[in-house]
Structure formats: C-alpha cells, structure tokens
Amino acid sequence: MTDLSSIHFLCNVATIANHTAAVGLQAVGAGAFGGKLAGAGANLSQGELLSLQLQKQEELMMISMQSNLLKSDHEAQMACIRNLKA
C-alpha cells in the first residue's frame, strides 16, 4: 500500500517546480536576447569585455538552474508514478 500523503507531497513539489521552471525560462529568455551583442570586428574596452563576460556567466547560471529545476520536476513526477504503481 502506498502512503497517499507522501504522493500528495511529491505532486505538490512537482507543481511548484513546474511554476518555478516557467519563471526561469522567462528570465533566461530575457537575458539571452536582451544582452549586448559584439560583432567580430567590435572594438570593446577591457571593462566592456569584463561586463559582457559577467553577463554571459549569469546567463549560464540561469540555464543551469533551469536545467536542475526541470530535472527535479521530472524526478518528482516519476516518483509519483512509481508510487502509484507500487
């Protein structure tokens, strides 16, 4: 017999992860398309290059966070399914 309260809890966690992932996608999209783009022949100062590097690192962290949230969401959903099968 499965514990219905633990299944309910896991399903709530999956729902929260889903909403958080949607917010993360919006943030990643805004960073990816709202940033400063430098052409191949652009003449940027060292400060501008450092700023661009920091911006890209933040975008990478957002993408990593998004990936982790989606993985957690998937694992929580799979746990719900496994518990229902048991």
N, C-alpha and C positions, 0 to 999 in steps of 0.2 A: 504494500500500500504506500502511496506517495503522500508526503506532507503537503497539503494544499497551501498552507501559509508560506512555505518556502517557495513554492511555484509562483504564488501571487507576488511575493517579494521580487523574485527574479524577473518576472514580467514587468513589474514597475521599474526596475533598474534598466531593462531593455528600452522601455518607453522614454525614460529620462535620457539615456544615451542617444536615442534617436533624435530628440529635440536638440540636444547639445551638438550633435553632429551637423544638423541643419544650420545652426548658428555658426559653427566652424567653417562650413562651406561658404557662407556669405562673407566671412572675414578673409578667407583665403582668396576668393574671387576679387574682392576689393583691393587686396594687396598686389595680386598678380597683374591686374590691368590698370591700376591707378598709380603705379610707380613711375619713376623716371627711367626712360629708355635711352641708352647711349649707343650711337651708331658706331660702325667700325672705325671711322676716322675722327671720332669725337675727341676733343682736347679738354679733358677734365682735370681739375686740380686734385691734389692728394686728398684734401678734405672731402671733395665731392665723391671721389672713389671710395673713401672710407665710409661715407654716408650710404652710398649705394650698396657696399658690401654688408653693412649692418642691416639695411632694409631686406636684402636677399636672405640673410640669416634668419631674420624674424619670419619671413615667408616660409622658409624651410621648417622652422619650429612649428608654425601653424599647420603645415601639411603633415608633419609627423604627429601632431596632436590629433588631427582629423583621422589619420590612419589608425592610431591607437584607439580612438573612440569607436570607430567603425568595427574594429576587431573585437572590442569589448562588447559592443552591441550584438555582434554575430554570436559570440560565445555565450552571452546570456540567453539569446533566443534558442540556441542549440541546447542549452541546459534545460530550458523549459520543455522542449520537445522530448529530450531524453527522459525527463522526469515523468512526462505523461505516458511514455511507452512502458516505463517500469511498473 
